[in-house]
Amino acid sequence: MGEQTKRVAVIGAGPGGLATSILLAASGVQVDVYERLGRVGGRTATVSAEGYKFDLGPTFFLYPRVLREIFRMAERDLDDEVELVRLDPQYRVQFEDGPAIEATPDPERMREQIAKINPADAAGFDRFMAENRGKLESFRPILERPFERWADLLKPDVLKLVPTLRPWNSLDDELKRYFADARTRLAFSFQAKYLGMSPFRCPSIFSILSHLEYEHGVWHPIGGCGAVSTAMARVAQELGVKIHLDSPVDEVLFEGKRAVGLRTGGREVRTDAVVMNGDFAATVPQLVPPTIRKTWSDSRIERSKYSCSTYMLYLGIEGRYDDMPHHTIFVPESYEQNLDEIENQHVLSRNPSVYVQNACVTDPSLARDGHSTLYVLVPTTHLHGDSVDWEAQRQGYRDEVLDQVERMGFVGVRDRIRYERIVTPTDWSEQYAVHKGAVFNLTHDLGQMLHRRPHNRFDDTEGVYLVGGGTHPGSGLPVIYESARISSRLLCEDLGVQPGWRAAEDDGHRPRRVEVA
């Protein structure tokens, strides 16, 4: 008789859980995904209401290389499953105290945009790109493997990177090597918000984020980012994965410190391993008993540092704003004050930074004929005691935010709203099980990276694996997909399963490029 097929339960059908299920199923593992909501995708979902479709969380697709490789490992082509459009301009960075930068992947035009702010800084762009291209290639192997102990930092290939990565610098300090004007530096560092951090605190390593945008593109999936999650679920099911919606997990079952299954809907399911894809700080204390968790005790989880949260407006609009770009970031003069209010004071900003996605200029399918959608995001403090009463501020802050949206060029927006939904940090916490409403998870300072982040093989347990923004390598869609690859490799190794994707990784094939729209 042949060896019995291994069975794995994945808790959560977010991006990390779906990617893991594809990789494991491609290796011959029997996979069941348990999702508490009635749909897949977690916060990477497209939600519909009254003829409008909105991205719930992420609004663009960055560095599709990782997911293309995962699809190829399952003998699929991402570009056959999802239509991706590369944006040009990628976004507009609109300064309150100066001209806007129309960020473009075209190097000549980008130098011209930088010169509008400070002519002397234009020459720094090519050097920034060249040096960060090398930094990414050097750092990528580190992002693609687990870090389980401090000794992993002492490996020769890691140590030799220290002079290149300059981890002692902040991101803003790093950018001073290329750009003198603070506004230009902000245009290349606001991406630190993808990690929920300030560019003045974020490690310099993450200058690779803006490099990724210019080198590999900012992409819009037609139908919204939820179309990617839907495609992943479809591929997973074609590989034999069973996805159980409306199926919250009540408990992970342990024998000693080994996970042997879970309890859901009043029944027990026995498995060989469990993969957890929920928000780390919300899910782990609920499902893993504190008697097992010595490394990540409740007290350590509580005193850890968490990212910012967001205040959201999802607006269905009569008419279109075709004169406005797909993405606009408004940077007020008080930007540094905003960051301090978010990270240290934990109060609301009265001249806030605002991001608006005007996706129908690229993808009219997101609204009914003659209408469009606006997705409005304001970075805010995460839930911090009673520092902000969101029940009281819910409607009042809306008016302040819409004032900023009008200033950004969306003239007459109030009169054109035909559908509206507000999501506050409290909603992120209560409706979407995000600890403290910190939508970007644990921060990515040096004390919470690499081996000091929750490990892909979850500490103090056997048979429990983490995927998602709360484990190594960190948050952001491409990095979350990478966490799925790392955890899947470890799981297969521990179960004695030959990864079914190894040949696909090593065949030398390179994903085809999608043309710029």
Backbone torsions as a table, in degrees:
resi	resn	phi	psi	omega
1	MET	NA	143.6	178.7
2	GLY	-75.3	166.3	179.0
3	GLU	-64.7	139.7	-178.3
4	GLN	-66.3	139.0	179.1
5	THR	-63.4	134.4	177.9
6	LYS	-77.0	147.7	-178.2
7	ARG	-122.4	130.5	-177.7
8	VAL	-129.0	137.7	173.5
9	ALA	-104.0	131.5	175.8
10	VAL	-109.6	124.2	-179.7
11	ILE	-97.6	106.7	179.1
12	GLY	108.2	126.3	179.8
13	ALA	-103.1	39.8	171.3
14	GLY	-78.7	-174.7	-176.9
15	PRO	-56.1	-43.1	-179.6
16	GLY	-67.9	-41.1	179.3
17	GLY	-65.9	-40.6	179.3
18	LEU	-67.6	-42.5	178.8
19	ALA	-63.1	-41.0	178.6
20	THR	-63.2	-42.5	-178.8
21	SER	-63.4	-36.7	177.0
22	ILE	-63.8	-47.6	-176.5
23	LEU	-65.3	-42.5	-179.1
24	LEU	-69.2	-41.9	179.1
25	ALA	-63.1	-36.4	177.3
26	ALA	-66.0	-14.9	178.6
27	SER	-99.6	6.9	177.8
28	GLY	87.3	10.1	178.4
29	VAL	-83.7	140.9	173.8
30	GLN	-82.1	120.9	-173.1
31	VAL	-121.0	131.8	170.8
32	ASP	-120.4	128.5	178.4
33	VAL	-106.4	129.7	179.9
34	TYR	-113.9	116.1	-175.8
35	GLU	-119.7	126.6	-176.2
36	ARG	-71.8	-25.7	178.8
37	LEU	-87.0	172.7	-179.7
38	GLY	-90.2	16.2	-179.7
39	ARG	-151.3	166.7	177.6
40	VAL	-93.8	168.4	171.0
41	GLY	108.3	-17.6	-174.7
42	GLY	59.7	-128.1	176.4
43	ARG	-84.9	-8.3	173.9
44	THR	-91.6	69.1	-175.0
45	ALA	-137.3	156.9	173.4
46	THR	-106.0	124.7	-179.0
47	VAL	-109.1	144.3	-174.9
48	SER	-117.7	144.0	175.5
49	ALA	-161.7	125.1	172.3
50	GLU	53.9	38.7	177.0
51	GLY	86.9	5.1	178.7
52	TYR	-115.6	146.8	176.0
53	LYS	-123.9	135.7	-177.6
54	PHE	-130.8	141.8	162.0
55	ASP	-65.7	133.6	177.2
56	LEU	-76.8	-46.5	-178.6
57	GLY	-120.0	-101.1	-179.4
58	PRO	-56.7	141.2	-175.7
59	THR	-118.5	4.0	177.2
60	PHE	-154.7	168.6	-175.5
61	PHE	-118.6	122.6	-175.9
62	LEU	-118.2	139.6	175.9
63	TYR	51.8	64.5	-177.6
64	PRO	-66.6	-5.6	-179.1
65	ARG	-51.3	-43.6	-174.8
66	VAL	-65.4	-47.1	-178.5
67	LEU	-70.8	-33.1	174.5
68	ARG	-58.2	-41.5	-179.8
69	GLU	-67.3	-39.6	178.1
70	ILE	-62.7	-43.9	177.4
71	PHE	-62.3	-41.0	-179.7
72	ARG	-64.6	-34.1	177.2
73	MET	-62.1	-25.9	176.5
74	ALA	-97.3	15.1	179.7
75	GLU	60.1	40.4	174.9
76	ARG	-127.5	162.8	177.3
77	ASP	-117.2	117.8	-179.1
78	LEU	-53.3	-38.9	-175.2
79	ASP	-74.3	-13.0	171.1
80	ASP	-84.8	-21.1	-174.9
81	GLU	-96.2	-30.2	-175.9
82	VAL	-138.4	135.8	174.9
83	GLU	-88.3	117.0	-179.5
84	LEU	-108.8	130.6	179.3
85	VAL	-113.7	124.4	177.6
86	ARG	-82.6	129.6	-173.8
87	LEU	-88.1	139.7	172.8
88	ASP	-151.6	107.1	5.8
89	PRO	-70.0	153.9	178.5
90	GLN	-68.7	-40.8	178.2
91	TYR	-171.9	165.3	172.7
92	ARG	-108.3	129.2	172.0
93	VAL	-102.0	110.9	-172.0
94	GLN	-107.5	115.3	-178.2
95	PHE	-93.2	139.6	176.4
96	GLU	-66.0	-31.3	-173.7
97	ASP	-112.1	32.3	178.6
98	GLY	176.0	-176.0	-178.7
99	PRO	-68.9	161.7	178.4
100	ALA	-87.1	154.8	171.6
101	ILE	-107.3	121.1	173.7
102	GLU	-91.5	94.4	-173.9
103	ALA	-67.2	123.8	-174.9
104	THR	-132.6	146.1	176.1
105	PRO	-75.7	-5.2	179.0
106	ASP	-82.1	113.8	-172.6
107	PRO	-58.4	-42.2	-178.4
108	GLU	-63.7	-46.3	179.2
109	ARG	-66.3	-33.3	-180.0
110	MET	-68.6	-38.3	175.9
111	ARG	-61.2	-38.0	178.0
112	GLU	-65.0	-38.2	178.6
113	GLN	-64.8	-43.1	178.8
114	ILE	-64.4	-37.5	-179.3
115	ALA	-64.6	-25.5	176.1
116	LYS	-61.9	-31.7	179.9
117	ILE	-84.3	-49.9	-179.2
118	ASN	-156.3	108.2	-176.4
119	PRO	-54.2	-32.9	-177.3
120	ALA	-68.6	-21.1	-176.8
121	ASP	-83.1	-14.8	-174.6
122	ALA	-60.1	-35.9	-178.0
123	ALA	-67.6	-19.4	-178.4
124	GLY	-75.1	-15.9	-174.5
125	PHE	-65.2	-48.0	-177.8
126	ASP	-63.5	-39.1	178.6
127	ARG	-66.8	-40.5	176.1
128	PHE	-57.8	-46.4	-177.8
129	MET	-65.9	-44.7	-177.1
130	ALA	-64.2	-46.3	-176.7
131	GLU	-70.2	-35.8	179.4
132	ASN	-77.6	-24.1	171.7
133	ARG	-61.9	-45.3	177.0
134	GLY	-66.6	-38.0	179.6
135	LYS	-63.1	-43.1	-179.7
136	LEU	-63.1	-45.1	-178.7
137	GLU	-64.2	-32.9	178.8
138	SER	-75.1	-38.7	-173.5
139	PHE	-83.7	-23.6	-174.3
140	ARG	-56.9	-43.8	178.7
141	PRO	-59.1	-30.4	177.8
142	ILE	-69.3	-39.2	179.7
143	LEU	-70.7	-17.0	-174.3
144	GLU	-99.8	8.5	179.8
145	ARG	-136.2	159.3	-178.3
146	PRO	-74.6	152.6	170.6
147	PHE	-124.4	109.3	-172.1
148	GLU	-114.4	-8.2	-178.9
149	ARG	-156.7	159.3	-177.2
150	TRP	-62.6	-27.5	-179.1
151	ALA	-64.2	-21.4	177.4
152	ASP	-62.3	-24.2	178.5
153	LEU	-73.3	-18.4	-174.9
154	LEU	-93.4	3.5	177.9
155	LYS	-66.9	143.1	-173.2
156	PRO	-54.6	-40.4	-176.6
157	ASP	-69.8	-22.6	175.9
158	VAL	-80.0	-47.0	-177.1
159	LEU	-60.7	-36.9	-177.1
160	LYS	-69.7	-14.5	179.6
161	LEU	-84.4	-15.0	-172.9
162	VAL	-55.5	-46.4	179.5
163	PRO	-62.9	-30.2	179.3
164	THR	-76.4	-41.6	-174.9
165	LEU	-80.3	-25.9	-179.9
166	ARG	44.9	59.8	-174.5
167	PRO	-65.4	-14.2	179.7
168	TRP	-76.4	-15.8	178.8
169	ASN	-85.1	148.4	166.6
170	SER	-78.2	166.3	178.0
171	LEU	-61.6	-41.9	179.3
172	ASP	-63.9	-42.3	177.9
173	ASP	-61.2	-40.4	179.1
174	GLU	-61.3	-42.5	-177.4
175	LEU	-70.4	-19.1	175.6
176	LYS	-64.3	-18.7	176.5
177	ARG	-69.4	-16.3	-176.0
178	TYR	-119.9	-34.5	-170.3
179	PHE	-132.8	126.9	-179.9
180	ALA	-81.7	-35.2	-174.2
181	ASP	-78.2	129.8	-177.7
182	ALA	-62.5	-30.6	-179.5
183	ARG	-68.9	-40.7	177.3
184	THR	-64.0	-40.4	177.9
185	ARG	-61.9	-37.5	177.9
186	LEU	-65.1	-35.7	178.7
187	ALA	-65.9	-22.1	179.0
188	PHE	-106.2	7.6	-177.1
189	SER	-134.9	-7.3	178.0
190	PHE	-61.1	-19.1	178.6
191	GLN	-60.4	-15.6	174.3
192	ALA	-59.3	-22.6	176.8
193	LYS	-65.7	-23.0	174.6
194	TYR	-60.8	-24.0	177.9
195	LEU	-100.5	1.7	-179.2
196	GLY	72.4	28.7	-173.8
197	MET	-129.6	163.2	173.8
198	SER	-82.8	142.0	175.6
199	PRO	-65.3	-14.8	179.4
200	PHE	-87.6	-6.8	176.7
201	ARG	-120.2	-26.3	-176.5
202	CYS	-64.7	135.1	179.3
203	PRO	-60.9	148.3	-176.2
204	SER	-61.4	-20.3	179.6
205	ILE	-50.6	-34.3	-170.1
206	PHE	-84.0	15.1	166.2
207	SER	-63.3	-17.0	178.6
208	ILE	-67.0	-18.7	-178.1
209	LEU	-64.1	-50.9	179.8
210	SER	-69.1	-33.3	174.5
211	HIS	-57.7	-43.5	179.8
212	LEU	-57.2	-39.6	-178.6
213	GLU	-62.6	-47.0	-176.5
214	TYR	-75.3	-33.6	-176.8
215	GLU	-81.9	-42.3	-171.3
216	HIS	-115.0	-4.1	171.0
217	GLY	97.8	153.4	167.4
218	VAL	-107.8	121.0	-169.2
219	TRP	-116.3	144.8	172.1
220	HIS	-112.9	120.9	173.2
221	PRO	-77.9	125.3	178.9
222	ILE	-60.9	129.0	-174.1
223	GLY	96.8	-5.5	-179.0
224	GLY	97.6	167.3	-177.9
225	CYS	-63.7	-23.8	175.5
226	GLY	-61.3	-23.7	177.6
227	ALA	-62.9	-31.1	177.5
228	VAL	-69.0	-44.5	178.6
229	SER	-62.8	-40.7	178.7
230	THR	-62.5	-41.9	178.5
231	ALA	-64.9	-40.0	178.8
232	MET	-63.1	-43.2	178.9
233	ALA	-63.6	-39.2	179.5
234	ARG	-63.3	-46.0	179.3
235	VAL	-63.8	-42.6	179.3
236	ALA	-58.9	-44.8	-179.3
237	GLN	-66.8	-35.4	176.3
238	GLU	-64.1	-25.5	178.4
239	LEU	-87.2	-0.8	177.2
240	GLY	104.7	1.4	179.1
241	VAL	-70.0	137.1	174.6
242	LYS	-101.6	122.2	-179.5
243	ILE	-107.0	119.7	-177.6
244	HIS	-105.0	105.7	178.4
245	LEU	-85.1	163.5	-178.1
246	ASP	51.2	41.8	-174.8
247	SER	-132.0	71.7	177.8
248	PRO	-65.1	145.0	177.8
249	VAL	-92.6	127.7	-177.3
250	ASP	-90.2	-27.7	-172.8
251	GLU	-165.0	141.3	166.4
252	VAL	-92.4	131.8	-176.8
253	LEU	-89.3	131.9	-179.0
254	PHE	-123.8	145.8	163.8
255	GLU	-117.4	104.7	-167.3
256	GLY	67.8	-125.2	177.9
257	LYS	-103.1	5.4	179.9
258	ARG	-94.0	129.5	175.2
259	ALA	-75.7	130.1	-178.4
260	VAL	-122.8	4.2	179.2
261	GLY	157.7	-161.2	-179.6
262	LEU	-151.7	167.3	176.2
263	ARG	-118.7	127.9	178.2
264	THR	-146.3	136.6	177.5
265	GLY	56.9	32.7	178.0
266	GLY	80.9	4.5	179.8
267	ARG	-125.1	153.8	177.7
268	GLU	-98.0	137.8	177.4
269	VAL	-120.8	122.0	-179.4
270	ARG	-91.3	135.9	-178.5
271	THR	-141.8	167.5	175.8
272	ASP	-88.4	-19.8	178.8
273	ALA	-162.3	161.8	179.8
274	VAL	-130.3	131.7	175.5
275	VAL	-110.3	127.0	-177.8
276	MET	-106.7	121.8	-177.5
277	ASN	-116.7	5.3	177.3
278	GLY	-75.2	169.8	172.8
279	ASP	-52.5	124.8	-170.2
280	PHE	-54.2	-55.3	-172.1
281	ALA	-74.0	-18.9	176.2
282	ALA	-87.8	-34.1	-171.0
283	THR	-90.3	-45.5	-173.5
284	VAL	-61.5	-48.0	178.6
285	PRO	-61.7	-27.0	-179.1
286	GLN	-77.0	-35.5	-168.9
287	LEU	-108.7	-20.7	-179.8
288	VAL	-111.5	117.8	-175.4
289	PRO	-57.8	142.7	-179.6
290	PRO	-63.0	-23.2	177.8
291	THR	-66.6	-22.2	178.2
292	ILE	-89.5	-34.2	-171.9
293	ARG	-85.2	89.8	176.3
294	LYS	-85.1	-42.2	-177.6
295	THR	-72.5	-49.3	-179.1
296	TRP	-107.7	71.5	176.7
297	SER	-70.4	166.4	176.7
298	ASP	-57.9	-38.9	-178.2
299	SER	-68.0	-37.9	177.7
300	ARG	-67.7	-41.7	178.4
301	ILE	-60.4	-41.0	-177.1
302	GLU	-69.2	-35.7	-177.3
303	ARG	-89.1	-0.7	176.1
304	SER	-66.3	164.4	-178.1
305	LYS	-96.0	135.4	-175.1
306	TYR	-120.6	155.3	-177.1
307	SER	-70.8	177.4	172.1
308	CYS	-68.8	171.9	172.0
309	SER	-114.2	-168.9	178.6
310	THR	-143.2	147.7	169.0
311	TYR	-105.3	127.8	-169.0
312	MET	-121.1	141.9	166.1
313	LEU	-123.9	127.3	173.7
314	TYR	-111.3	112.4	-170.0
315	LEU	-118.6	125.8	168.4
316	GLY	-91.4	125.7	-168.9
317	ILE	-117.1	135.1	170.1
318	GLU	-77.9	127.1	-177.4
319	GLY	89.7	-173.2	-175.0
320	ARG	-130.3	157.7	170.2
321	TYR	-116.4	68.3	-175.6
322	ASP	-71.8	-12.5	177.3
323	ASP	-86.6	-3.5	179.4
324	MET	-107.2	148.6	-177.5
325	PRO	-74.6	172.9	179.8
326	HIS	-61.9	-43.9	179.2
327	HIS	-126.1	134.2	173.9
328	THR	-133.2	132.3	175.4
329	ILE	-114.9	121.0	178.1
330	PHE	-96.8	124.0	-178.0
331	VAL	-112.7	107.9	-178.6
332	PRO	-76.3	163.2	174.7
333	GLU	-58.5	-29.3	-176.3
334	SER	-89.3	26.8	-173.7
335	TYR	-56.8	-47.6	-179.9
336	GLU	-64.3	-37.4	175.7
337	GLN	-63.4	-41.4	176.2
338	ASN	-54.4	-47.3	-178.0
339	LEU	-61.4	-40.3	178.6
340	ASP	-66.6	-39.0	178.5
341	GLU	-64.1	-35.0	-179.6
342	ILE	-75.9	-48.0	-168.8
343	GLU	-88.2	-31.3	-172.5
344	ASN	-116.5	-45.9	-177.6
345	GLN	-82.3	-26.5	-179.5
346	HIS	57.4	47.7	176.5
347	VAL	-127.4	169.0	179.3
348	LEU	-79.2	141.2	175.1
349	SER	-84.5	136.0	-178.8
350	ARG	-95.9	-6.8	170.7
351	ASN	-133.5	68.5	-165.2
352	PRO	-77.1	156.2	165.2
353	SER	-71.6	140.8	-176.0
354	VAL	-136.2	139.7	172.8
355	TYR	-116.6	134.9	178.2
356	VAL	-127.3	128.0	170.2
357	GLN	-100.0	123.1	179.7
358	ASN	-115.2	66.1	-163.6
359	ALA	-69.3	-21.5	-175.0
360	CYS	-69.5	-13.6	174.0
361	VAL	-67.0	-22.5	176.9
362	THR	-104.7	-35.5	-169.0
363	ASP	-135.0	83.4	-178.5
364	PRO	-63.1	-14.2	-178.7
365	SER	-65.8	-11.1	-176.2
366	LEU	-81.5	-3.8	179.3
367	ALA	-146.1	159.3	176.9
368	ARG	-69.7	164.6	-174.4
369	ASP	-53.2	133.6	176.6
370	GLY	79.2	5.0	-178.7
371	HIS	-125.9	173.9	178.7
372	SER	-152.6	176.2	179.5
373	THR	-123.4	147.2	170.2
374	LEU	-126.4	131.4	175.5
375	TYR	-110.8	118.6	-173.7
376	VAL	-117.5	125.0	-177.7
377	LEU	-125.5	131.7	175.2
378	VAL	-122.4	117.7	174.6
379	PRO	-62.8	134.8	179.8
380	THR	-137.4	171.9	171.2
381	THR	-62.7	147.6	168.3
382	HIS	-71.4	173.5	-179.7
383	LEU	-65.6	122.0	-173.9
384	HIS	-137.9	87.8	-175.7
385	GLY	60.7	-134.0	179.2
386	ASP	-111.3	31.3	-174.9
387	SER	-64.3	-31.1	175.9
388	VAL	-130.5	124.4	175.7
389	ASP	-89.3	95.0	-173.9
390	TRP	-70.5	-25.0	175.5
391	GLU	-64.4	-40.3	179.4
392	ALA	-75.6	-33.1	-174.0
393	GLN	-89.9	-12.2	-170.7
394	ARG	-50.2	-51.8	-177.3
395	GLN	-85.8	-39.4	-177.7
396	GLY	-63.7	-40.5	-179.7
397	TYR	-67.8	-27.9	176.6
398	ARG	-54.3	-45.4	-177.2
399	ASP	-65.1	-39.5	178.2
400	GLU	-65.1	-40.8	179.9
401	VAL	-66.3	-42.5	179.2
402	LEU	-65.0	-30.3	173.6
403	ASP	-59.3	-43.8	178.6
404	GLN	-65.4	-40.4	-179.7
405	VAL	-61.5	-40.4	176.2
406	GLU	-61.8	-43.5	-179.3
407	ARG	-63.1	-27.7	-178.9
408	MET	-74.2	-13.0	178.4
409	GLY	120.1	-0.1	177.8
410	PHE	-89.6	73.6	-170.8
411	VAL	-68.1	137.3	176.2
412	GLY	69.1	23.6	-173.1
413	VAL	-62.1	-37.3	-177.4
414	ARG	-58.1	-42.8	-175.9
415	ASP	-72.9	-13.8	-174.6
416	ARG	-105.0	1.7	-179.7
417	ILE	-73.6	124.1	177.7
418	ARG	-116.2	-12.3	174.1
419	TYR	-149.0	143.5	-177.8
420	GLU	-149.5	136.5	172.2
421	ARG	-137.2	136.8	178.3
422	ILE	-112.7	136.3	172.5
423	VAL	-128.0	125.6	-179.3
424	THR	-108.4	170.8	174.8
425	PRO	-55.3	-34.6	176.5
426	THR	-63.6	-39.3	178.0
427	ASP	-65.4	-41.0	177.6
428	TRP	-58.7	-39.0	-179.4
429	SER	-71.0	-48.9	-170.7
430	GLU	-84.7	-37.4	-177.2
431	GLN	-89.6	-29.3	-173.4
432	TYR	-118.5	9.7	174.0
433	ALA	55.0	46.8	176.7
434	VAL	-106.0	117.1	-176.2
435	HIS	-58.6	126.3	-179.0
436	LYS	59.9	10.5	-175.4
437	GLY	68.4	15.4	-176.8
438	ALA	-78.9	90.4	-167.1
439	VAL	-69.2	-16.3	177.7
440	PHE	-104.6	13.9	171.4
441	ASN	71.7	-154.2	176.4
442	LEU	-60.8	142.6	177.3
443	THR	-65.7	168.6	-176.1
444	HIS	-116.0	40.4	171.7
445	ASP	-75.9	172.6	-172.6
446	LEU	-64.2	-22.4	178.3
447	GLY	-79.2	-6.3	-178.9
448	GLN	-134.4	35.7	176.6
449	MET	-123.9	164.8	174.9
450	LEU	52.4	-122.4	-174.8
451	HIS	-71.3	-13.2	-178.7
452	ARG	-94.7	3.3	171.5
453	ARG	-94.6	155.9	175.3
454	PRO	-51.4	135.2	-172.6
455	HIS	-79.6	152.5	178.3
456	ASN	-61.5	-41.3	164.3
457	ARG	-84.2	111.6	-169.4
458	PHE	-68.0	133.4	-174.7
459	ASP	-55.1	143.9	172.2
460	ASP	68.8	6.4	178.5
461	THR	-124.5	167.7	168.0
462	GLU	-123.8	135.2	177.5
463	GLY	82.5	10.9	175.4
464	VAL	-116.4	130.0	-177.6
465	TYR	-129.4	145.9	179.3
466	LEU	-109.6	142.2	167.3
467	VAL	-135.5	155.4	179.0
468	GLY	117.6	-173.3	-175.1
469	GLY	-70.4	-16.1	-177.0
470	GLY	-89.6	6.2	177.2
471	THR	-126.8	176.7	174.7
472	HIS	-66.6	137.6	7.1
473	PRO	-85.0	-19.5	179.0
474	GLY	146.4	-160.6	-174.6
475	SER	-95.9	170.1	-172.7
476	GLY	101.0	138.6	-170.9
477	LEU	-54.5	-51.6	-177.5
478	PRO	-62.4	-32.6	-179.3
479	VAL	-74.3	-36.3	175.5
480	ILE	-63.5	-42.5	175.8
481	TYR	-60.4	-38.0	178.5
482	GLU	-65.8	-36.4	176.8
483	SER	-60.7	-35.2	178.2
484	ALA	-64.8	-39.9	178.8
485	ARG	-65.5	-43.0	-179.2
486	ILE	-63.3	-50.1	-176.8
487	SER	-65.9	-36.8	178.8
488	SER	-65.2	-40.1	177.5
489	ARG	-62.9	-44.0	179.9
490	LEU	-63.6	-43.5	-178.8
491	LEU	-62.3	-46.6	178.9
492	CYS	-61.0	-41.4	178.0
493	GLU	-60.2	-44.6	-177.0
494	ASP	-69.8	-31.4	-179.6
495	LEU	-90.8	-1.8	-179.1
496	GLY	72.1	29.4	-179.5
497	VAL	-99.0	132.8	175.3
498	GLN	-77.5	117.2	-179.5
499	PRO	-57.2	123.9	-177.4
500	GLY	-71.8	-7.4	-175.5
501	TRP	-101.2	-1.1	-173.4
502	ARG	-58.3	-43.1	-179.6
503	ALA	-63.7	-37.7	179.8
504	ALA	-66.3	-34.4	178.0
505	GLU	-67.1	-35.1	-169.8
506	ASP	-98.5	5.5	-171.7
507	ASP	-81.9	-0.1	177.3
508	GLY	79.1	-0.8	-179.4
509	HIS	-69.6	144.1	175.3
510	ARG	-121.8	135.8	-178.1
511	PRO	-62.6	144.3	-179.4
512	ARG	-72.0	152.2	-177.8
513	ARG	-87.9	136.2	173.9
514	VAL	-88.6	131.8	-175.4
515	GLU	-65.6	147.4	176.3
516	VAL	-65.8	132.2	179.6
517	ALA	-76.1	NA	NA
